[in-house]
């Protein structure tokens, strides 16, 4: 019988994380580094990837590299992929975390539906699902040859459920159509990939519920009253599912969308 410790061991494996400098991205990087994985960190130019890489190496004794890339630009995605293929031999874990989110500061984004723009819709889909498709497609040949190969796509509860607009009343918060549509696409792409690149590569999605970000008090009270666990999520709430899906603990799990939402979708 294999021990739990062995199933969780990522020593000798490498993980590729987009959106790595964000709060959730940092949590993912630290979780996998704690389990022994070497890392490739990707995020926008101007983000603190250098500092993150250095801190991970010092704290966990792993080897991490980083690359600045605006995933909205296909040419930059091409350069990222060429850099990876020219510098690394294998890949065990791909986490597609980068996305335009509901709070992103974009024109024609977090505004009433009639004011949302086609241009911003296209930009969001380019990052939230087109870049996910391209990274999966280009890195699958490398993943197929690697031990414990798996892809984790970060979706959202709003890829499955419609927004409850009562939560947003009298706040500046919103829920853009392109966010929900793109995250729904991520969930279905996950299912499609799971049957297409099996058995060598497992593919799963995580759908987070609302994460505490100092939202307006009114929103938080409404959200918590609608959630069985009566609170918003913290970053630590996602460490377990990241560890589970990225390691051999989930060796017979593929095509799943795991909702980490405090029970939001139960009601």
Phi, psi and omega per residue, in radians:
X1 nan 2.280 3.131
X2 -1.326 2.371 -3.139
X3 -1.307 2.707 3.058
X4 -1.038 -0.706 3.133
X5 -1.024 -0.725 3.125
X6 -1.184 -0.723 3.138
X7 -1.100 -0.526 -3.126
X8 -1.526 -0.107 -3.030
X9 -1.330 2.128 3.111
X10 -1.942 0.241 3.108
X11 -1.064 2.344 -3.103
X12 1.501 -0.007 3.108
X13 -1.926 2.794 -3.087
X14 -2.219 2.406 3.126
X15 -2.072 2.458 3.137
X16 -1.997 2.082 -3.044
X17 -2.166 2.140 3.013
X18 -1.614 2.734 -3.070
X19 1.103 0.589 -2.949
X20 -1.240 -0.409 -3.072
X21 -1.525 -0.140 3.087
X22 -1.276 3.031 -3.069
X23 -1.079 -0.829 3.111
X24 -1.205 -0.651 3.112
X25 -1.082 -0.709 3.091
X26 -1.127 -0.700 3.088
X27 -1.059 -0.792 3.124
X28 -1.067 -0.799 -3.117
X29 -1.086 -0.775 3.132
X30 -1.174 -0.647 3.122
X31 -1.093 -0.842 -3.100
X32 -1.249 -0.607 3.093
X33 -1.158 -0.679 3.098
X34 -1.059 -0.564 3.122
X35 -1.472 -0.031 3.009
X36 1.856 0.014 -3.075
X37 -1.349 2.457 2.891
X38 -1.352 2.745 -2.942
X39 -2.306 2.576 2.903
X40 -2.107 2.073 -3.029
X41 -1.872 2.303 -3.101
X42 -2.270 2.330 3.033
X43 -2.867 -3.138 -3.073
X44 -1.126 2.637 2.981
X45 -0.982 2.448 -3.136
X46 1.620 -0.149 3.079
X47 -1.445 2.963 -2.970
X48 -1.641 0.896 -3.124
X49 -1.208 -0.638 -3.126
X50 -1.073 -0.824 3.139
X51 -1.145 -0.685 3.119
X52 -1.114 -0.795 3.140
X53 -1.030 -0.798 -3.129
X54 -1.107 -0.730 -3.105
X55 -1.194 -0.640 3.115
X56 -1.140 -0.755 -3.128
X57 -1.116 -0.740 -3.111
X58 -1.233 -0.715 -3.051
X59 -1.318 -0.722 -2.975
X60 -1.949 -0.114 3.116
X61 1.235 0.500 3.121
X62 -1.816 3.099 3.077
X63 -1.969 2.112 3.131
X64 -2.199 2.529 3.060
X65 -2.195 2.815 -3.120
X66 -2.476 2.764 -3.127
X67 -2.579 2.237 3.109
X68 -1.473 2.228 -3.089
X69 -2.672 2.274 2.964
X70 -1.563 1.800 -3.046
X71 -1.170 -0.148 3.061
X72 -1.254 -0.413 -3.070
X73 -1.737 2.051 -3.085
X74 -1.097 -0.609 3.118
X75 -1.107 -0.677 3.091
X76 -1.198 -0.625 3.054
X77 -1.093 -0.705 3.114
X78 -1.072 -0.759 3.131
X79 -1.136 -0.687 3.085
X80 -1.047 -0.833 -3.101
X81 -1.162 -0.680 3.092
X82 -1.124 -0.736 3.096
X83 -1.043 -0.767 -3.114
X84 -1.139 -0.852 -3.077
X85 -1.118 -0.491 -3.129
X86 -1.474 -0.232 -3.018
X87 -2.106 -0.185 -3.067
X88 -2.351 2.561 -3.093
X89 -1.586 -0.548 -3.055
X90 -2.518 3.031 3.081
X91 -2.692 2.284 -3.112
X92 -1.850 -0.573 -3.022
X93 -2.395 2.216 3.027
X94 -2.060 2.122 3.090
X95 -2.016 1.960 3.098
X96 -1.588 1.641 -3.033
X97 -1.897 -0.491 -3.059
X98 -1.115 2.443 3.140
X99 -2.962 2.690 2.825
X100 -1.293 2.224 -3.122
X101 -1.918 3.083 -3.072
X102 -1.029 -0.517 -3.094
X103 -1.603 0.040 -3.122
X104 -1.055 2.481 -3.071
X105 -1.586 1.455 -3.104
X106 -2.232 2.500 3.076
X107 -1.184 2.322 3.122
X108 1.260 0.532 -3.057
X109 -2.015 -1.448 -3.127
X110 -1.508 1.150 -3.121
X111 -2.388 2.937 3.090
X112 -0.918 2.633 -3.027
X113 -0.886 -0.768 -3.084
X114 -1.130 -0.308 -3.123
X115 -1.763 -0.086 3.103
X116 -1.245 2.411 -2.981
X117 -1.814 2.649 3.095
X118 -1.127 -0.638 3.141
X119 -1.066 -0.795 -3.138
X120 -1.243 -0.610 3.026
X121 -0.962 -0.850 -3.122
X122 -1.109 -0.720 3.134
X123 -1.079 -0.757 -3.116
X124 -1.128 -0.782 3.138
X125 -1.143 -0.561 3.109
X126 -1.080 -0.751 -3.134
X127 -1.408 -0.843 -2.930
X128 -1.292 -0.447 -3.131
X129 -2.370 -0.660 -3.133
X130 -1.144 -0.743 3.121
X131 -1.157 -0.590 3.091
X132 -1.108 -0.811 3.091
X133 -0.997 -0.816 -3.063
X134 -1.194 -0.743 3.124
X135 -1.122 -0.735 3.105
X136 -1.087 -0.791 -3.103
X137 -1.088 -0.805 -3.045
X138 -1.333 -0.494 -3.094
X139 -1.676 -0.188 3.129
X140 -1.016 -0.732 3.116
X141 -1.019 -0.573 3.110
X142 -1.329 -0.752 3.123
X143 -1.048 -0.687 -3.093
X144 -0.997 -0.492 -3.072
X145 -1.637 0.043 -2.986
X146 -1.913 2.616 3.130
X147 -1.210 2.386 3.067
X148 1.070 0.538 -3.014
X149 -1.139 2.324 3.101
X150 -2.732 2.696 3.080
X151 -2.064 2.363 3.047
X152 -2.112 2.065 3.097
X153 -1.801 2.295 -3.140
X154 -1.588 1.943 -3.131
X155 -1.781 -2.350 -3.120
X156 -3.005 2.709 3.008
X157 -1.037 -0.444 -3.129
X158 -1.433 0.007 2.919
X159 -1.434 -0.166 -3.132
X160 -2.109 -0.651 -3.054
X161 -1.964 2.625 3.003
X162 -1.345 2.700 -3.135
X163 -1.262 2.513 3.003
X164 -1.600 1.766 -3.005
X165 -1.183 -0.251 3.099
X166 -1.118 -0.445 3.140
X167 -1.148 -0.483 -2.970
X168 -1.709 -0.051 -3.073
X169 -1.023 2.349 3.109
X170 1.066 0.517 2.993
X171 -2.235 2.949 3.081
X172 -1.580 0.068 -3.100
X173 -1.398 2.765 3.131
X174 -2.646 -3.052 -3.088
X175 -2.549 1.577 -3.006
X176 -1.122 2.530 3.127
X177 -1.046 -0.721 -3.085
X178 -1.153 -0.500 3.103
X179 -1.147 -0.898 -3.131
X180 -1.100 -0.767 -3.109
X181 -1.106 -0.739 -3.109
X182 -1.219 -0.666 3.140
X183 -1.242 -0.586 3.006
X184 -1.092 -0.670 3.078
X185 -1.125 -0.655 3.109
X186 -1.087 -0.718 3.128
X187 -1.106 -0.781 -3.127
X188 -1.247 -0.622 3.058
X189 -1.073 -0.660 3.096
X190 -1.037 -0.815 3.124
X191 -1.095 -0.754 -3.120
X192 -1.081 -0.817 -3.139
X193 -1.115 -0.643 -3.076
X194 -1.045 -0.568 3.113
X195 -1.596 -0.289 -3.030
X196 -1.584 -0.666 -3.084
X197 -1.915 0.220 2.969
X198 -1.304 2.738 0.072
X199 -1.604 -0.016 -3.037
X200 -1.255 -0.552 -3.033
X201 -2.221 2.249 3.017
X202 -1.555 2.578 -3.136
X203 -2.401 2.160 3.128
X204 -2.413 2.870 3.102
X205 -2.185 2.695 3.005
X206 -2.092 2.274 3.074
X207 -1.966 1.717 3.109
X208 -1.237 2.591 2.898
X209 -1.477 -2.897 -3.112
X210 -1.160 2.291 -3.140
X211 -1.824 2.363 -3.114
X212 -1.073 2.159 3.136
X213 -2.451 0.645 -3.090
X214 1.001 0.720 3.097
X215 -1.144 2.870 3.088
X216 -0.952 2.519 -3.073
X217 -0.983 -0.717 -3.105
X218 -1.085 -0.741 3.131
X219 -1.103 -0.815 -3.094
X220 -1.066 -0.752 -3.141
X221 -1.091 -0.733 3.131
X222 -1.172 -0.751 -3.123
X223 -1.094 -0.815 -3.108
X224 -1.126 -0.620 -3.137
X225 -1.228 -0.347 -3.125
X226 -1.674 0.016 -3.047
X227 -2.038 2.188 -3.102
X228 -0.931 -0.658 3.134
X229 -1.442 0.023 2.943
X230 0.993 0.617 3.027
X231 -2.817 2.855 3.002
X232 -1.474 2.867 -3.107
X233 -1.345 2.728 2.929
X234 -2.013 2.933 -3.125
X235 -1.031 -0.668 -3.106
X236 -1.084 -0.403 -3.134
X237 -1.154 -0.257 -3.089
X238 -1.839 -0.067 -3.109
X239 -1.131 -0.712 -3.102
X240 -1.117 -0.775 -3.096
X241 -1.235 -0.575 3.067
X242 -1.153 -0.795 3.117
X243 -1.091 -0.733 -3.119
X244 -1.096 -0.908 -3.037
X245 -1.278 -0.479 -3.068
X246 -1.482 -0.264 -3.053
X247 -1.921 3.122 3.105
X248 -1.243 -0.054 3.013
X249 -1.019 -0.523 -3.120
X250 -1.953 0.596 -3.050
X251 -1.052 -0.321 3.131
X252 -2.041 0.488 -3.114
X253 -2.109 2.122 3.065
X254 -2.666 2.707 3.119
X255 1.317 0.270 -3.057
X256 -1.766 2.597 2.986
X257 -2.020 1.855 -3.078
X258 -1.623 2.048 -3.137
X259 -1.546 2.061 3.093
X260 -1.916 1.469 -2.889
X261 -2.383 0.264 3.140
X262 1.127 0.298 -3.134
X263 1.622 0.133 -3.104
X264 -0.827 -0.797 -3.039
X265 -1.427 -0.004 -3.132
X266 -1.286 -0.659 -3.108
X267 -1.480 nan nan
